[in-house]
Amino acid sequence: MANAFSNLNGFEIFFLICAVVGGFFVLARLVMQFIGAGADIDTDIDTGIDAQHVDSDIGFKVLSMHSLTSFFMMFGLVGLALYRQNRAGMFLSTLGASIAGLVSVWVIGRIFASVGRLQSSGNLATASAIGSTGTVYLSIPEGGTGRVSINFRGRLREFDASAVDAEAIATGTPIRVVRVDASVLVVEKLQ
């Protein structure tokens, strides 16, 4: 084993250590994510960014464990290849390795941004239910609230409802939503 590293100079060993350490942590993080352990481990470096702020984009931070380990892995691999195989010299090898590391950080950032755009909110804006039609599911008593089933955004949904003129509406009666008061739909009978 010692003979394998005897042909390497200090600069090549530096690139090799960066590649091995970075590659180990990239592989370990990948394995942990596949078995479900990656979500519970906080490995982000404190950058002073308020991660609890509603509008902050925390899907990708520049100094995350993903970006640091991928930077060092690519820095080491490309630096070693340029220095040892292409005999590019210390300056060009370091420059090429740095560029490769930064490109890998940028690619990971784009991947996280793309994955972040796949998220959707499960919240329903009940105000857009105005004009929807349905039926009374649980009768609406005079001056009270009941439940209605309406076809809302391509799905049959149930909501609390009251009558527009405060009269009782029996179960099974066809209705139309005329307005929304807080989270209660105000409905009228369809003729």
Secondary structure, 3 states (H helix, E strand, C coil): CHHHHHCCCHHHHHHHHHHHHHHHHHHHHHHHHHHCCCCCCCCCCCCCCCCCCCCCCCCCCCCCHHHHHHHHHHHHHHHHHHHHHCCCCHHHHHHHHHHHHHHHHHHHHHHHHHHHCCCCCCCCCHHHHCCCEEEEEECECCCCEEEEEEEECCEEEEEEEEECCCCCECCCCEEEEEEEECCEEEEEECC
